[in-house]
Every structure is written in C-alpha cells, then in structure tokens.
Amino acid sequence: MNPWETWKKGFDAWENATAQYLEQVLKSESVLTPSGALLTAAMKTKAQMDKAAAQWWGLMGLPTKRDQERLLHTVNQLQSKLLDLEEKLEAAQQKE
C-alpha cells in the first residue's frame, strides 16, 4: 500500500469522527441559543445601520436604496410595456 492511500484512509477516519462530534456539538442548546441571540443582535444592528444610512442619504438630498429600487421597478415596467408595443407594431406592420 502506498503512503498516499494510508494517509487518505487515516484522514477519512479522522474526518468522519470529527464530523460526527461537531454535528452533536452544533445541535446542542448550549451552542444554538447563544448563536441565535448573536444572529438576532446582528440583524437588529444591521437594520438600524440601514435606517441611519437611508436617513443620511435623504438629508444629503440623494436617493435612498428604497428610492433607487422603486425607480428601477418603474423603469422595468416601462421597458416591458415598450417591448410589448414594439411587438404589436411589428405584428401590425407584417399584416399590411
């Protein structure tokens, strides 16, 4: 047996044992509860930062992310209507 295969078998055995252990640890309440609390706190902080950034942009007279998204949606609607009109015009011209 070559050294690579021996090393690979040892690594696979270590990986399987480690994966089983970590799966048990990560499913435990002592890990999930603080992780959930940390994630909740991070998301609340992000929401506050986003709100502050939007207010700052607004105070500077610049469009906020929400304004830009609303404008992009309107542009997409107009583009869709324009494509529909072009198709109707082309169909009408082909009938003539």
Biotite code that builds the C-alpha atoms (Angstrom):
import biotite.structure as struc

atoms = struc.array([
    struc.Atom([0.000, 0.000, 0.000], chain_id="A", res_id=1, res_name="MET", atom_name="CA", element="C"),
    struc.Atom([1.407, 3.394, -0.889], chain_id="A", res_id=2, res_name="ASN", atom_name="CA", element="C"),
    struc.Atom([1.801, 6.210, 1.653], chain_id="A", res_id=3, res_name="PRO", atom_name="CA", element="C"),
    struc.Atom([-0.873, 8.354, -0.006], chain_id="A", res_id=4, res_name="TRP", atom_name="CA", element="C"),
    struc.Atom([-3.565, 5.708, 0.428], chain_id="A", res_id=5, res_name="GLU", atom_name="CA", element="C"),
    struc.Atom([-2.540, 5.158, 4.049], chain_id="A", res_id=6, res_name="THR", atom_name="CA", element="C"),
    struc.Atom([-2.682, 8.880, 4.742], chain_id="A", res_id=7, res_name="TRP", atom_name="CA", element="C"),
    struc.Atom([-6.025, 9.199, 2.916], chain_id="A", res_id=8, res_name="LYS", atom_name="CA", element="C"),
    struc.Atom([-7.596, 6.388, 4.980], chain_id="A", res_id=9, res_name="LYS", atom_name="CA", element="C"),
    struc.Atom([-6.367, 7.988, 8.197], chain_id="A", res_id=10, res_name="GLY", atom_name="CA", element="C"),
    struc.Atom([-7.657, 11.376, 7.111], chain_id="A", res_id=11, res_name="PHE", atom_name="CA", element="C"),
    struc.Atom([-11.058, 9.927, 6.174], chain_id="A", res_id=12, res_name="ASP", atom_name="CA", element="C"),
    struc.Atom([-11.342, 8.220, 9.579], chain_id="A", res_id=13, res_name="ALA", atom_name="CA", element="C"),
    struc.Atom([-10.421, 11.478, 11.359], chain_id="A", res_id=14, res_name="TRP", atom_name="CA", element="C"),
    struc.Atom([-12.855, 13.467, 9.213], chain_id="A", res_id=15, res_name="GLU", atom_name="CA", element="C"),
    struc.Atom([-15.756, 11.097, 9.923], chain_id="A", res_id=16, res_name="ASN", atom_name="CA", element="C"),
    struc.Atom([-15.119, 11.129, 13.674], chain_id="A", res_id=17, res_name="ALA", atom_name="CA", element="C"),
    struc.Atom([-14.762, 14.912, 13.721], chain_id="A", res_id=18, res_name="THR", atom_name="CA", element="C"),
    struc.Atom([-17.921, 15.408, 11.640], chain_id="A", res_id=19, res_name="ALA", atom_name="CA", element="C"),
    struc.Atom([-19.984, 13.234, 13.996], chain_id="A", res_id=20, res_name="GLN", atom_name="CA", element="C"),
    struc.Atom([-18.663, 15.095, 17.048], chain_id="A", res_id=21, res_name="TYR", atom_name="CA", element="C"),
    struc.Atom([-19.235, 18.539, 15.535], chain_id="A", res_id=22, res_name="LEU", atom_name="CA", element="C"),
    struc.Atom([-22.733, 17.577, 14.445], chain_id="A", res_id=23, res_name="GLU", atom_name="CA", element="C"),
    struc.Atom([-23.617, 16.696, 18.037], chain_id="A", res_id=24, res_name="GLN", atom_name="CA", element="C"),
    struc.Atom([-21.999, 19.851, 19.417], chain_id="A", res_id=25, res_name="VAL", atom_name="CA", element="C"),
    struc.Atom([-23.644, 22.164, 16.889], chain_id="A", res_id=26, res_name="LEU", atom_name="CA", element="C"),
    struc.Atom([-27.087, 20.686, 17.600], chain_id="A", res_id=27, res_name="LYS", atom_name="CA", element="C"),
    struc.Atom([-26.812, 21.291, 21.343], chain_id="A", res_id=28, res_name="SER", atom_name="CA", element="C"),
    struc.Atom([-28.814, 24.021, 23.071], chain_id="A", res_id=29, res_name="GLU", atom_name="CA", element="C"),
    struc.Atom([-25.655, 25.456, 24.610], chain_id="A", res_id=30, res_name="SER", atom_name="CA", element="C"),
    struc.Atom([-24.430, 26.370, 21.107], chain_id="A", res_id=31, res_name="VAL", atom_name="CA", element="C"),
    struc.Atom([-27.707, 27.135, 19.353], chain_id="A", res_id=32, res_name="LEU", atom_name="CA", element="C"),
    struc.Atom([-29.117, 29.554, 21.948], chain_id="A", res_id=33, res_name="THR", atom_name="CA", element="C"),
    struc.Atom([-26.159, 31.974, 22.030], chain_id="A", res_id=34, res_name="PRO", atom_name="CA", element="C"),
    struc.Atom([-25.712, 31.680, 18.268], chain_id="A", res_id=35, res_name="SER", atom_name="CA", element="C"),
    struc.Atom([-29.343, 32.601, 17.722], chain_id="A", res_id=36, res_name="GLY", atom_name="CA", element="C"),
    struc.Atom([-29.055, 35.532, 20.109], chain_id="A", res_id=37, res_name="ALA", atom_name="CA", element="C"),
    struc.Atom([-25.925, 36.731, 18.324], chain_id="A", res_id=38, res_name="LEU", atom_name="CA", element="C"),
    struc.Atom([-27.609, 36.478, 14.935], chain_id="A", res_id=39, res_name="LEU", atom_name="CA", element="C"),
    struc.Atom([-30.663, 38.353, 16.210], chain_id="A", res_id=40, res_name="THR", atom_name="CA", element="C"),
    struc.Atom([-28.483, 41.134, 17.626], chain_id="A", res_id=41, res_name="ALA", atom_name="CA", element="C"),
    struc.Atom([-26.505, 41.350, 14.388], chain_id="A", res_id=42, res_name="ALA", atom_name="CA", element="C"),
    struc.Atom([-29.674, 41.643, 12.295], chain_id="A", res_id=43, res_name="MET", atom_name="CA", element="C"),
    struc.Atom([-31.094, 44.352, 14.592], chain_id="A", res_id=44, res_name="LYS", atom_name="CA", element="C"),
    struc.Atom([-27.826, 46.268, 14.332], chain_id="A", res_id=45, res_name="THR", atom_name="CA", element="C"),
    struc.Atom([-27.861, 45.940, 10.539], chain_id="A", res_id=46, res_name="LYS", atom_name="CA", element="C"),
    struc.Atom([-31.458, 47.204, 10.388], chain_id="A", res_id=47, res_name="ALA", atom_name="CA", element="C"),
    struc.Atom([-30.527, 50.234, 12.495], chain_id="A", res_id=48, res_name="GLN", atom_name="CA", element="C"),
    struc.Atom([-27.465, 50.929, 10.350], chain_id="A", res_id=49, res_name="MET", atom_name="CA", element="C"),
    struc.Atom([-29.533, 50.673, 7.164], chain_id="A", res_id=50, res_name="ASP", atom_name="CA", element="C"),
    struc.Atom([-32.114, 53.063, 8.584], chain_id="A", res_id=51, res_name="LYS", atom_name="CA", element="C"),
    struc.Atom([-29.421, 55.543, 9.629], chain_id="A", res_id=52, res_name="ALA", atom_name="CA", element="C"),
    struc.Atom([-27.757, 55.335, 6.210], chain_id="A", res_id=53, res_name="ALA", atom_name="CA", element="C"),
    struc.Atom([-31.088, 55.944, 4.453], chain_id="A", res_id=54, res_name="ALA", atom_name="CA", element="C"),
    struc.Atom([-31.758, 58.979, 6.647], chain_id="A", res_id=55, res_name="GLN", atom_name="CA", element="C"),
    struc.Atom([-28.281, 60.334, 5.992], chain_id="A", res_id=56, res_name="TRP", atom_name="CA", element="C"),
    struc.Atom([-28.633, 59.923, 2.222], chain_id="A", res_id=57, res_name="TRP", atom_name="CA", element="C"),
    struc.Atom([-32.041, 61.578, 2.427], chain_id="A", res_id=58, res_name="GLY", atom_name="CA", element="C"),
    struc.Atom([-30.669, 64.526, 4.393], chain_id="A", res_id=59, res_name="LEU", atom_name="CA", element="C"),
    struc.Atom([-27.975, 64.965, 1.759], chain_id="A", res_id=60, res_name="MET", atom_name="CA", element="C"),
    struc.Atom([-30.694, 65.123, -0.901], chain_id="A", res_id=61, res_name="GLY", atom_name="CA", element="C"),
    struc.Atom([-29.608, 61.881, -2.545], chain_id="A", res_id=62, res_name="LEU", atom_name="CA", element="C"),
    struc.Atom([-31.862, 58.942, -3.388], chain_id="A", res_id=63, res_name="PRO", atom_name="CA", element="C"),
    struc.Atom([-32.005, 56.179, -0.800], chain_id="A", res_id=64, res_name="THR", atom_name="CA", element="C"),
    struc.Atom([-31.781, 52.488, -1.604], chain_id="A", res_id=65, res_name="LYS", atom_name="CA", element="C"),
    struc.Atom([-35.571, 52.278, -1.449], chain_id="A", res_id=66, res_name="ARG", atom_name="CA", element="C"),
    struc.Atom([-35.891, 55.219, -3.860], chain_id="A", res_id=67, res_name="ASP", atom_name="CA", element="C"),
    struc.Atom([-33.479, 53.555, -6.270], chain_id="A", res_id=68, res_name="GLN", atom_name="CA", element="C"),
    struc.Atom([-35.330, 50.229, -6.069], chain_id="A", res_id=69, res_name="GLU", atom_name="CA", element="C"),
    struc.Atom([-38.657, 51.966, -6.718], chain_id="A", res_id=70, res_name="ARG", atom_name="CA", element="C"),
    struc.Atom([-37.181, 53.791, -9.719], chain_id="A", res_id=71, res_name="LEU", atom_name="CA", element="C"),
    struc.Atom([-35.656, 50.577, -11.071], chain_id="A", res_id=72, res_name="LEU", atom_name="CA", element="C"),
    struc.Atom([-39.031, 48.838, -10.772], chain_id="A", res_id=73, res_name="HIS", atom_name="CA", element="C"),
    struc.Atom([-40.705, 51.663, -12.695], chain_id="A", res_id=74, res_name="THR", atom_name="CA", element="C"),
    struc.Atom([-38.021, 51.537, -15.406], chain_id="A", res_id=75, res_name="VAL", atom_name="CA", element="C"),
    struc.Atom([-38.520, 47.776, -15.729], chain_id="A", res_id=76, res_name="ASN", atom_name="CA", element="C"),
    struc.Atom([-42.283, 48.251, -16.085], chain_id="A", res_id=77, res_name="GLN", atom_name="CA", element="C"),
    struc.Atom([-41.766, 50.893, -18.775], chain_id="A", res_id=78, res_name="LEU", atom_name="CA", element="C"),
    struc.Atom([-39.292, 48.679, -20.620], chain_id="A", res_id=79, res_name="GLN", atom_name="CA", element="C"),
    struc.Atom([-41.753, 45.788, -20.551], chain_id="A", res_id=80, res_name="SER", atom_name="CA", element="C"),
    struc.Atom([-44.549, 47.993, -21.928], chain_id="A", res_id=81, res_name="LYS", atom_name="CA", element="C"),
    struc.Atom([-42.245, 49.344, -24.623], chain_id="A", res_id=82, res_name="LEU", atom_name="CA", element="C"),
    struc.Atom([-41.297, 45.823, -25.717], chain_id="A", res_id=83, res_name="LEU", atom_name="CA", element="C"),
    struc.Atom([-44.985, 44.871, -25.855], chain_id="A", res_id=84, res_name="ASP", atom_name="CA", element="C"),
    struc.Atom([-45.759, 47.924, -28.001], chain_id="A", res_id=85, res_name="LEU", atom_name="CA", element="C"),
    struc.Atom([-42.850, 47.151, -30.329], chain_id="A", res_id=86, res_name="GLU", atom_name="CA", element="C"),
    struc.Atom([-44.133, 43.591, -30.771], chain_id="A", res_id=87, res_name="GLU", atom_name="CA", element="C"),
    struc.Atom([-47.661, 44.868, -31.527], chain_id="A", res_id=88, res_name="LYS", atom_name="CA", element="C"),
    struc.Atom([-46.295, 47.402, -34.024], chain_id="A", res_id=89, res_name="LEU", atom_name="CA", element="C"),
    struc.Atom([-44.223, 44.736, -35.744], chain_id="A", res_id=90, res_name="GLU", atom_name="CA", element="C"),
    struc.Atom([-47.234, 42.394, -35.925], chain_id="A", res_id=91, res_name="ALA", atom_name="CA", element="C"),
    struc.Atom([-49.387, 45.174, -37.375], chain_id="A", res_id=92, res_name="ALA", atom_name="CA", element="C"),
    struc.Atom([-46.747, 46.006, -39.996], chain_id="A", res_id=93, res_name="GLN", atom_name="CA", element="C"),
    struc.Atom([-46.488, 42.377, -41.052], chain_id="A", res_id=94, res_name="GLN", atom_name="CA", element="C"),
    struc.Atom([-50.276, 42.204, -41.584], chain_id="A", res_id=95, res_name="LYS", atom_name="CA", element="C"),
    struc.Atom([-50.147, 45.091, -44.040], chain_id="A", res_id=96, res_name="GLU", atom_name="CA", element="C"),
])
